[in-house]
Amino acid sequence: MKSKNWRILYVFSDWISAFITWFLFYYFRKTWIENVSFDIDRSFYIGIVVVPIAWLLLYYLQGTYLEIRRMYRLKAISLTLSATIIGSIFIFFILLLDDNVNAYTKYYQSVGILFLLHFFSTLTFRLILTTIILREIKKINNGFKTLLVGGSQKALTLHKEISSIPNSVYNFVGFISLNGVDQHLSEKLPHLGKLDKIQWVIREKKIEEIIIALESSEHNKLKRIISKISGVNIKIKILPDMFDILSGSVRMTSIFGALLLEINQGNMPIWQQASKRFIDIFVSIFALIGCMPLFFIIAILIKFSSKGPILFLQNRIGIGGKEFKIIKFRTMHLNSENNGPQLSSENDPRITKIGRFLRKTRIDEFPQFINVIIGEMSLVGPRPERKFYMTQIAEIEPQFLHLTNVRPGITSWGQVKFGYAENIEEMLRRMKYDLLYMKNRSLALDFKILFYTALTIIKAKGK
C-alpha cells in the first residue's frame, strides 16, 4: 500500500478514536462530574465536531503524519503520549474550567479521565495500524527500495550483514560502483552503473534509501557523492568510522539493525517542519486577502508605466530539483532578456521606474504567496535560481545543489544579507548563508529572517 493510503488510514483512525473519546467523556462529565442527566444538546454537537478536528490539527503540527511508513511502535507511543498531555491541558483550560463542580478535586478527575480515555483509545488504533505497516514492509520486496553505493569488499560485507537480519526493512535494488566492482557483490546485486548514473537510477528505480559503503581510501569522495544525490527526498546512510561512534554521532533505533549513520540533510525537527508548512499556508492566505487593495493599485501602476503583462513568470529550480514557475510583479521592460539570461544590477536600465520601487520594498515578490500555497515554495528558504545559473555555480561549488533539498523561500538569510545577486561571485556569497540556514533550520531562525525582511520592506532598502 502507498504511503498516502497509510496516511489516510492513520488520520481516519485518529479521528474515530477522538470521536469515541469525546462521546464517552461527555457522558462521564455530565453524569459523574456535574451530577446531571445525560442530554445531547448544542454544546455536545459542537464538541463532537470541533474537538476531533482540533486533535487532528495537533497531530499534524506534531509531525505525526509526515512519515507514516517509517512509524514504529515506540515512536507511536511517544507521539501519542506527548500529544495527549498537551491536548488534554488545552481542553481543560478552554472547555472544562467553567464546569459546575462542588469540589476542585473534580477538575483533576475530569482531566485525568480525559487523558486516560484519549491516550488508550488513540494508542490502541495506532499500535494496530503500526503493526500492520511493519509486517507489510518486512515482507519480501516490500521494504524501502535501497541503493548501495560502492562496489568494494566493504559494500559486499555490509550487504551480507543487512541481508542476514531477519525481516529486514531494506529492499536492495542494486548497487552503484565508484571504481572497481567486486565479483561476489555483482553476483548478489545488479550493477546499475557508475556514479554519473546515480540520479537516473534514483529516478527510474524510485529509490527511497541510499547506503554508502566506502573503503578508507575512498572517503575523500563522500562530498562528491552527496552532491550528486542532493535534491532528492531520500534517506542517506553511511558506514561510520570509529570517530563517529566515539563522538556520539551514531544513533541506533533498532537493536538488531546494521551500524549506520544517517546523514541529516535538514536539521529541523519533524514537528517544526509541519508547523512551518501550516504557518506558510495560513500567512500566505491571510496576506493575499489582506493585500488585495495593494495588488490592485500596483497592477494599475505597472500596466500604465510600461508595456507588457502585470505578472512575470519564470522557470526556477525548486525542491527535489524540479522546475516550477515563480510568480512576480513585472519590474522590467518587455523582452529584457532577448540576448539570453542576465542578472540585474542596481542601476540596470531594463528596470522600470515602478519596478525599482517594487524591488527596493520587495513587493515584487508578494505574488509568490501563491507559489507557497501550492507547495512549490515556503515563506523562508534558499532563494530559487534558474537552471542556467545553477549549472554554472554547481561547477564551481557542488554543495550549491544541497539547497534543493528544501523548499525555496520568498525570502532567505542570503537575500536579507545581500539582496539580488548581480554576478556569480555574489550568488556564491549568498549561497553560503543559505547553506548555513539549511543546516540550522528552525522556526526561531525563520522568524528572525522574516523580521529583518519586514524591516527591509518598511525602510525600502532592498538591493
C-alpha positions in Angstrom: 0.0 0.0 0.0 1.3 3.5 -0.8 2.3 6.0 1.9 -0.6 8.2 1.0 -3.1 5.4 1.7 -1.5 4.6 5.1 -1.6 8.3 6.0 -5.4 8.4 5.2 -5.9 5.3 7.4 -3.9 6.8 10.2 -5.9 10.1 10.1 -9.2 8.3 10.0 -8.3 6.1 12.9 -7.2 9.1 14.9 -10.5 10.9 14.1 -12.5 7.8 15.1 -10.7 7.5 18.4 -11.1 11.2 19.2 -14.8 11.0 18.3 -15.4 8.0 20.6 -13.3 9.5 23.4 -15.2 12.8 23.4 -18.6 11.0 23.4 -17.6 8.8 26.4 -16.0 11.7 28.2 -19.0 13.9 27.7 -21.3 11.3 29.2 -18.9 10.8 32.1 -18.6 14.5 32.6 -22.3 15.1 32.8 -23.4 12.1 34.9 -20.4 11.8 37.3 -18.7 15.3 37.4 -21.7 17.6 37.2 -24.3 15.1 38.5 -26.9 15.9 35.9 -28.7 13.7 33.4 -27.1 13.0 30.1 -28.6 15.2 27.5 -27.4 15.7 23.9 -27.6 19.4 23.5 -25.9 22.1 21.2 -22.6 22.0 23.1 -22.4 18.3 22.6 -22.8 18.6 18.8 -20.2 21.4 18.7 -17.7 19.4 20.7 -18.2 16.2 18.8 -17.3 18.1 15.5 -14.7 20.6 16.7 -12.7 18.6 19.2 -11.7 15.7 16.9 -10.6 18.2 14.2 -8.6 20.0 16.9 -6.8 16.8 17.8 -6.0 16.1 14.1 -4.6 19.6 13.8 -2.4 19.0 16.9 -1.1 15.7 15.4 -0.3 17.4 12.1 1.7 20.2 13.9 3.4 17.4 15.8 4.5 15.9 12.5 2.7 12.5 13.1 1.6 12.1 9.5 4.8 13.0 7.7 6.5 9.6 7.6 3.8 7.0 8.3 5.7 4.1 6.6 8.6 4.8 9.0 6.5 4.7 12.1 7.5 2.1 14.8 5.7 1.2 18.0 7.9 3.1 20.4 7.6 6.2 18.3 3.8 5.8 18.2 3.7 5.6 22.0 5.9 8.7 22.4 4.0 10.8 19.9 0.6 9.8 21.4 1.7 10.5 25.0 3.1 13.9 24.3 0.1 15.0 22.1 -2.4 13.7 24.7 -0.7 15.6 27.5 -0.7 18.9 25.5 -4.2 18.4 24.1 -5.8 17.4 27.5 -4.3 20.6 29.1 -5.7 22.8 26.3 -9.1 21.2 26.5 -9.2 21.6 30.3 -8.5 25.3 30.2 -10.7 26.1 27.2 -13.7 23.8 27.8 -13.7 22.3 31.3 -12.6 25.1 33.6 -16.1 26.5 33.8 -17.8 23.2 34.7 -20.2 23.3 37.7 -18.4 21.2 40.3 -18.8 21.0 44.1 -15.1 20.4 44.8 -11.9 21.3 43.0 -10.8 17.7 43.0 -13.4 17.0 40.4 -11.3 19.1 38.0 -8.3 16.7 38.5 -10.6 13.7 38.0 -12.1 15.2 34.9 -8.8 15.9 33.1 -7.4 12.6 34.3 -10.3 10.6 32.8 -10.0 12.7 29.6 -6.3 11.9 29.4 -6.7 8.1 30.0 -9.6 7.7 27.6 -7.9 9.6 24.8 -4.5 8.1 25.3 -5.5 4.5 25.3 -8.2 4.7 22.6 -5.8 6.5 20.2 -2.8 4.3 21.1 -4.8 1.1 20.5 -5.8 2.1 17.0 -2.2 3.4 16.2 -0.5 0.2 17.5 -2.7 -2.0 15.4 -2.0 0.1 12.3 1.7 0.4 13.0 2.0 -3.4 13.5 0.2 -4.0 10.2 2.5 -1.4 8.4 5.7 -3.1 9.9 4.5 -6.5 8.8 3.9 -5.2 5.3 7.3 -3.5 5.0 9.1 -6.6 6.3 7.6 -8.8 3.6 10.0 -9.8 0.8 10.3 -7.0 -1.8 8.1 -4.7 0.2 10.8 -2.9 2.2 12.3 0.5 1.4 13.9 0.5 -2.1 17.5 0.8 -1.3 20.6 1.6 -3.5 24.0 0.6 -2.3 26.8 3.0 -3.3 30.2 1.3 -3.5 31.4 -1.9 -5.3 34.2 -2.9 -3.0 34.7 -5.6 -0.3 33.2 -3.3 2.3 30.0 -2.9 0.3 29.8 -6.7 0.0 30.3 -7.2 3.7 27.6 -4.6 4.5 25.1 -6.2 2.1 25.7 -9.6 3.7 25.2 -8.1 7.2 21.9 -6.4 6.4 20.6 -9.3 4.3 21.2 -11.7 7.3 18.9 -9.6 9.5 15.5 -11.4 9.9 12.7 -9.3 8.4 15.0 -6.5 7.2 13.2 -3.3 6.0 15.8 -2.8 3.2 14.9 -4.0 -0.3 18.2 -3.7 -2.3 17.5 -3.0 -6.0 21.2 -2.8 -7.0 24.5 -1.0 -6.5 26.4 1.9 -8.0 30.2 1.4 -8.2 32.9 4.1 -7.8 36.0 2.3 -9.2 36.2 -1.5 -9.4 33.4 -4.0 -8.9 33.6 -6.9 -6.5 32.7 -10.0 -8.4 30.9 -11.6 -5.5 28.8 -8.4 -5.0 27.8 -8.4 -8.7 26.5 -12.0 -8.3 24.2 -10.9 -5.5 23.0 -7.5 -6.7 22.6 -5.9 -10.2 25.3 -3.5 -11.1 23.4 -0.3 -12.2 26.4 1.7 -13.4 28.8 4.2 -12.0 28.3 7.4 -10.0 27.5 9.5 -13.1 24.2 7.5 -13.5 23.1 7.7 -9.9 20.4 10.4 -10.4 18.9 8.4 -13.3 18.9 5.2 -11.1 17.2 7.1 -8.2 14.5 8.4 -10.5 13.9 5.2 -12.5 14.1 2.7 -9.6 12.2 5.1 -7.2 14.9 4.8 -4.6 13.8 5.6 -1.0 17.1 5.0 0.8 20.8 5.1 -0.2 23.5 3.4 1.8 27.1 4.5 1.1 29.8 1.9 1.8 33.3 3.3 1.1 36.7 2.0 1.8 39.0 4.2 3.9 40.9 5.3 0.8 37.6 6.5 -0.8 36.4 8.8 2.0 37.5 11.9 0.1 34.8 11.1 -2.5 32.0 11.4 0.0 31.3 15.1 -0.6 31.1 14.4 -4.4 28.7 11.5 -3.8 26.4 13.5 -1.6 26.4 16.4 -4.0 25.2 14.0 -6.8 22.4 12.8 -4.6 21.3 16.3 -3.4 17.8 17.4 -4.4 16.1 14.1 -3.8 13.9 13.4 -0.8 15.5 10.1 0.4 17.4 8.8 3.4 21.2 8.7 3.1 23.2 6.5 5.4 26.9 5.7 5.6 29.1 3.3 7.5 30.5 5.2 10.5 34.2 5.2 11.4 35.4 5.0 15.0 35.5 8.8 15.4 31.7 8.9 14.6 31.0 6.2 17.1 33.1 7.8 19.9 31.7 11.3 19.3 28.1 10.1 19.7 27.1 10.8 16.1 25.7 7.2 15.6 22.2 6.7 16.9 20.6 3.3 16.8 16.9 2.8 16.7 16.9 -0.9 16.2 18.7 -3.4 18.4 19.3 -5.8 15.5 19.9 -3.2 12.8 23.2 -2.6 11.0 25.5 0.1 12.4 24.7 3.0 10.1 25.0 6.8 10.4 22.1 8.8 8.8 23.2 12.0 7.1 20.8 14.6 8.2 20.2 17.0 5.3 17.9 19.2 7.2 18.1 19.5 11.0 14.6 20.9 11.5 12.6 18.6 13.8 9.5 16.9 12.2 7.0 18.9 14.4 8.7 22.1 13.3 8.5 21.1 9.6 4.8 20.5 10.0 4.3 23.8 11.9 6.3 25.6 9.2 4.1 24.4 6.5 1.0 25.3 8.5 2.3 28.8 9.1 3.3 29.1 5.4 -0.3 28.4 4.2 -2.0 30.4 6.9 0.2 33.5 6.5 0.0 33.3 2.6 -3.8 33.1 2.5 -4.1 36.0 5.0 -1.5 38.1 3.1 -3.2 37.5 -0.3 -6.6 38.5 1.1 -5.2 41.5 3.1 -3.1 42.8 0.2 -5.8 42.7 -2.5 -6.2 46.5 -2.5 -2.4 47.0 -2.7 -2.2 44.5 -5.5 -4.9 46.3 -7.4 -3.0 49.6 -7.2 0.3 48.0 -8.2 -1.4 46.3 -11.2 -2.6 49.7 -12.4 0.8 51.3 -12.0 2.6 48.5 -13.8 0.1 48.5 -16.6 0.3 52.2 -17.3 4.1 52.6 -16.7 5.3 50.2 -19.4 4.0 47.8 -22.0 3.7 44.2 -21.0 1.9 41.9 -18.6 1.4 42.7 -14.9 2.8 39.4 -13.7 6.1 37.9 -14.6 6.5 34.1 -14.7 9.9 32.5 -14.9 11.2 28.9 -14.6 13.1 28.2 -11.4 14.5 25.1 -9.7 12.6 24.0 -6.6 12.7 21.2 -4.1 13.9 17.9 -5.5 15.5 19.7 -8.5 12.0 20.1 -10.1 11.3 23.1 -12.2 8.3 25.4 -11.4 7.2 28.9 -12.5 7.9 31.6 -9.9 5.3 34.4 -9.9 6.4 38.0 -9.5 5.2 41.5 -10.4 6.9 42.6 -13.6 9.7 45.0 -12.8 11.5 45.1 -16.1 10.6 46.3 -19.6 9.3 43.7 -22.0 11.9 41.5 -23.9 14.7 42.4 -21.4 16.4 39.1 -22.0 16.4 38.8 -25.8 20.2 38.1 -25.6 19.8 35.3 -23.0 19.7 35.2 -19.2 21.2 38.2 -17.5 21.4 39.1 -13.8 20.1 42.5 -12.9 22.3 45.3 -11.3 21.4 48.2 -9.1 21.3 50.7 -11.9 20.0 48.3 -14.6 18.3 50.3 -17.4 15.9 47.4 -18.0 14.2 48.0 -14.7 11.1 50.3 -14.9 10.5 53.2 -12.5 7.8 51.4 -10.6 9.9 48.2 -10.8 12.7 49.9 -9.0 10.4 50.8 -6.1 8.9 47.3 -6.1 12.4 45.8 -5.8 13.5 48.0 -3.0 10.4 47.2 -1.0 10.4 43.5 -2.1 6.7 44.0 -3.0 7.5 42.4 -6.4 7.9 39.1 -4.5 4.4 39.2 -2.9 2.6 37.2 -5.7 4.8 34.2 -4.6 2.4 33.7 -1.8 0.5 31.7 -4.5 3.6 29.5 -5.0 3.7 28.9 -1.2 0.0 27.8 -1.1 0.6 25.5 -4.0 3.5 23.9 -2.2 6.3 25.0 -4.5 7.8 27.5 -2.1 8.0 28.5 1.6 8.0 31.9 3.3 11.6 31.3 4.3 14.1 29.2 2.4 17.0 29.4 0.0 16.2 31.6 -3.0 15.4 29.5 -6.1 17.6 30.0 -9.1 17.4 29.4 -12.8 18.9 26.2 -14.2 21.2 28.3 -16.4 22.9 29.8 -13.3 22.6 26.7 -11.1 24.7 24.7 -13.6 27.5 27.4 -13.6 27.6 27.6 -9.8 27.5 23.8 -9.3 30.6 23.5 -11.4 32.4 25.9 -9.0 30.8 24.7 -5.8 28.8 21.4 -6.0 27.4 22.0 -2.5 25.0 24.5 -4.1 22.9 21.6 -5.2 22.2 20.8 -1.5 19.8 23.8 -1.4 17.3 21.9 -3.5 16.8 19.6 -0.5 14.3 22.1 1.0 11.5 24.3 -0.4 12.9 27.6 -1.7 11.6 30.7 0.0 10.2 34.1 -0.8 12.9 35.4 1.5 16.1 33.9 2.8 19.1 34.6 5.0 21.2 35.3 1.9 18.5 37.6 0.5 18.4 39.6 3.7 22.2 39.9 3.7 22.9 40.6 0.0 19.6 41.2 -1.8 19.5 40.4 -5.5 22.8 39.0 -6.8 24.5 40.9 -9.7 27.0 38.2 -10.6 28.1 34.6 -10.0 30.5 35.7 -7.2 27.7 37.4 -5.3 25.5 34.3 -5.8 28.2 32.2 -4.2 28.4 34.6 -1.2 24.7 34.5 -0.8 24.7 30.7 -1.2 27.0 30.3 1.9 24.3 31.9 4.1 21.6 29.8 2.5 23.6 26.7 3.2 24.1 27.8 6.7 20.4 28.3 7.1 19.6 24.9 5.7 21.9 23.2 8.2 20.5 25.2 11.1 16.8 25.4 10.1 14.4 26.2 12.9 11.2 28.2 13.4 13.1 30.7 15.6 15.6 31.4 12.7 12.6 31.7 10.3 11.0 34.3 12.5 14.3 36.3 12.7 14.7 36.3 8.9 11.0 37.4 8.5 11.5 40.2 11.0 14.6 41.6 9.1 12.7 41.1 5.8 9.8 43.2 7.2 12.4 45.9 8.1 13.7 45.9 4.6 10.2 46.4 3.2 9.4 49.2 5.7 12.7 51.0 5.1 12.6 50.3 1.3 16.3 49.5 1.4 16.3 46.2 -0.5 19.1 45.8 -3.0 
